Amino acid sequence: MTNHWNDYQHSDVFIAIGGNTAENHPVSMRWIEKAREEKGAKLICVDPRYCRTAAVSDLWVPLRPGTNSAFMGYLIHYALENEKYHHEYVLNYTNASYLINEDFYFDENEGVFSGIEEDPARNAHSYDQSTWQYQTDGEGNVLKDETLQDPNCVFQIMKDFYKKYNVDNISEITGCPEDTLKEAAEMFCSTGEPGKAGNILYAMGITQFTHGAQNVRGIAVLQLLLGNMGIAGGGVNAQRGQSNVQGATDMAILYHILPGYLGTPQEVHPELDDYLEANTPESGWWVNTPKYMNSLLKAFYGDNATLEEAYRYLPKLDGKDHSHIAMYKLMGEGEVKGMICWADNPVVSGPTTGDKRRYQAEQLDWFVSIDVVENESAAFWKAPDMELEPSEIRTEVFILPATIGYERDGTKANSGRWIQWQWKAQDPPGEAKSDLQIAYMLFKRLQELYLEEGGATPDPITKLTWVEDYGKDLDEDQVDLYKVCRKVNGYYLGDGSLVENFVSLEDDGSTACGNWLYSGYYNDPENPNCKRREREKEGIGANLNWAYSWPLNRRIVYNRCAADPQGRPWNPEAPVVWWENGEFKANDVPDFNADLPPEESAETPFIMLPEGQGRLFSSGVNDSPLPIHYEPAESPVEHVLYPNATHNPVSQVFYPEKLADRGEGYDVIITTYRVTEHYQSGSLTRNMPWLNEMMPEMFVEVNEDLAEEEGIENGDMVEVESIRGKIQAKACVTKRIKRLESNGKVYDIIGMPFHWGHKGLSTGASANDLSPSIGDPNTTIPESKAFLGKIKKV
Amino acid sequence: MKLSRRSFLKLTGTTAAAATLAGTGFRKAHASYEATRVDYAKEIPSVCTFCGVGCGVICHVRDEVIVSVEGDPDHPVNEGTLCSKGSAYSNLSYIFDEKGKPRPNPQRVTKPLYRGPGESDWEEKEWDEIMDMVAERIKKTRDENFEHRNENGDIVNRTNAISWLGSAFCTDEENYLFHKMARAMGVINMDHCARL
């Protein structure tokens, strides 16, 4: 989130899209309700189902699953055509005036941009982005047209590109009535007026598509056009589904990054100098990359290695994808031999793979599950639909019993980036141990084994600072959490004192810091910032003395944009920063250099970007510089806007033979979602009797028209089939999903929660046995929210 | 605070959900609340373990065990409220029998478990032994599949043979250790639920 939960109270209009706030983030609804009650705010819910968020909204916009990108394109079209954008903001804080290379073009027949080329290794296309760049003068300065009239300026390119995203076309694509679309556009684009705030909140119903990054970009671009970034009540707000998905991302449990969003080293950069040169831009905040990277290397290897040696120890990527779907494909090919799963249950939560069921786990030599229950992934060999007998499965499986939240101390980062301390209230049951201790014990043994026996390239393991960092002077296998916090916060290697925050970090190896973004969260051992519990008495709800928010306790990022170039707040009712009597005053921590006069800081309000201004047009994405609509990989319709286009041509394709084409008999659109009473793969909540009582079993939502045609009654068992598999569950015949009509054709949608599996107190079919392993070209997130299947009564 | 089962359901706003599925013949279960179990309990603040809202909770602890969890009224985001999952948080440790007496949730794993090749059941292990076993498996797999240099002769220090998942359920400090140890092992297949 660019903003945070309490900040919702300042919004004038909300769009909840690709998420279901009332059911999946129920408590956050109170801040939406507060804005509605106190300032008459409006809530627009965009969802194929009449979900509980829709039920309490001011306007429900039903869309065919997979067409959020078309809807966002229409809102952009509406803002541009009706001049609803925030002109002064767009001119000063975005790249609207920048001139783009004259050779850049868009091919409307094919739905592709200049630079498209075949990429047979990936079964897809990719882009040479050289024509997507800014025009520059001889000295490298970007050429601009501040009148916004030049045909090569971003603003004019956008006006041209979004012409086709008119209400006729978008109504045809989405199946949503024109009047509803218009009402939504008018309502939300009213926040383009200076002083008004529009808030877009979303979840996996935006991201889990082959065009997921385009959906998110659509939200960001609209928010830039309407001047909704960096202000109170605005923002691009990803509502996180797990208590620490934000923190696990910040700590980079992701193949492509290191902690604090530093890039993972690539094999084309074998030495530290190569890495720093490739990853350090000439302007923007990332000029500090050497300080953060070198401090991270020191946090990993301390005095046991030079910076150069420490860099060589880190694994280098081979230019290929190594995310969830990719690692399962490698498993099927026999390359992955062992797997370690911390509180993760991929057999239920991940998309299905090729022909093999249960994710090819039987291919593994060993599988380690660190969890609080016996989940489906650890018990894959017991699955009732497993084709092999247990006696035929050679995989060794280990369960290391771990802890739930209140059984251990530590921090978690919520969606609003608040790093909050979670106090331990009781011991874990039996012999279960904290995940921190299990991690510590495991690597300690591995290190001892390499020290005793040697092995393949032992140095990266034996030189890592571990026991001396976390377990020194403690009983065997005990780990000191404070010492981990200190490492994450950062300290001076010389005297061991803690750094105040990341501004103190150096690139000369004199500081160590495990995650620069978190630096400052634990800089005072007596009263660490992340343990603060002081509520704000007056202000705008920033609660600066409650916990700690990254970066540098800023609660609204890019908050220079909350005031005009002269430093006057757009909204004096909820001012974030403002210039008064020769200095900046703030209700938040300024996310810019507040020592500079306002006109100067206004030149680069988006401090992370080299150009310092928000990107309406971006060459930083792999598939499209402007948010574009593509159909999902499995779609029942032709592309309305671009006749020869279908789904995203740059998608990450893994099992091309496991995708259904139109006309193969799979013509019902399937979408998946969560319910309030269960959590993700359900391994926890399906073992909680109170929650099972309220939401006892798996179901499939079927609209009344389809149910009648198929002879399905409420409560009947139905079989749902995709090209990848079949499941059975009870039908819930409902008015919540309607049959869609578009262009004289009808489309049926069925919906399923993905919480069930074969273990636990409540068992049921896994919806993800049907979902495809195809991913977004930027993130490789799987397309779980729109795919094709069929349904029949059993 | 006294809660009957009826007011618990009302508080958590789940009656609507129950109604939508009524008529599908879902089985009925029984549970009741021991209303006085928070008396004399120590209050310890913590954070809810479910979604990303990050609600504050108060754990009521008596004789070193949690007897109840409720919303933290001082927390700026939830101000004392919780959803149905958060309200049921203590169910992860304790469930209640027909008479409303708490007992440990039997679904929790309390001992390290091992399933050998071809076996059809779990076997309990001691921590020391199972940790040695896991460390040996990692070492063997890494040693047999480690790529120190690539075809160009550049140092790459990686292995494709080990995959790592998670976790968004663990703390920042735990995830920091996970990242540090995984990279030292040469792991490049690494992901968590941000994608799922």
Interface residues (C-beta under 8 A of the other chain):
Chain A: W5 N6 N24 H25 P26 V27 S28 R30 W31 R52 Q239 R240 G241 Q242 S243 N244 V245 Q246 G247 A248 T249 D250 M251 A252 I253 L254 Y255 L258 P259 T264 E267 P270 A299 F300 R312 Y313 L314 P315 K316 L317 D318 H322 S323 H324 A326 M327 L330 M331 E335 V336 K337 G338 M339 I340 C341 W342 A343 D344 P346 S349 G350 D365 W366 V368 D371 V372 V373 E374 W381 P390 S391 E392 I393 R394 T395 E396 V397 F398 I399 L400 P401 I404 G405 Y406 E407 R408 G410 T411 K412 A413 N414 S415 G416 W418 I419 Q420 W421 Q422 W423 K424 A425 Q426 D427 P429 G430 E431 A432 K433 S434 D435 L436 A439 Y440 M441 L442 F443 R445 L446 L449 Y450 E453 G455 A456 T457 P460 I461 L464 W466 Y470 L481 V484 C485 K487 V488 G514 N515 Y518 R533 R535 E536 G541 N543 W546 V675 T676 E677 H678 Y679 Q680 L684 T685 N687 M688 P689 W690 L691 N692 E693 M694 M695 P696 E697 F699 N714 G715 K730 C732 T734 G760 L761 T779 T780 I781 P782
Chain B: L9 G13 T14 A16 A17 A18 T20 L21 G23 T24 G25 F26 R27 K28 A29 A31 I44 P45 S46 V47 C48 T49 F50 C51 G52 V53 G54 C55 G56 V57 C59 V61 E64 V65 I66 V69 D74 P76 V77 N78 E79 T81 L82 C83 S84 K85 G86 A88 Y89 N91 L92 S93 I95 F96 P104 N105 Q107 R108 V109 T110 K111 P112 L113 Y114 R115 G116 P117 G118 E119 S120 W122 W127 I130 M131 D132 M133 V134 A135 E136 R137 I138 K139 T141 R142 D143 E144 N145 F146 H148 N150 N152 D154 I155 V156 N157 R158 T159 N160 A161 I162 S163 W164 L165 G166 S167 A168 F169 C170 T171 D172 E173 E174 N175 Y176 L177 F178 H179 K180 M181 A182 R183 A184 M185 G186 V187 I188 N189 M190 D191 H192 C193 A194 R195 L196
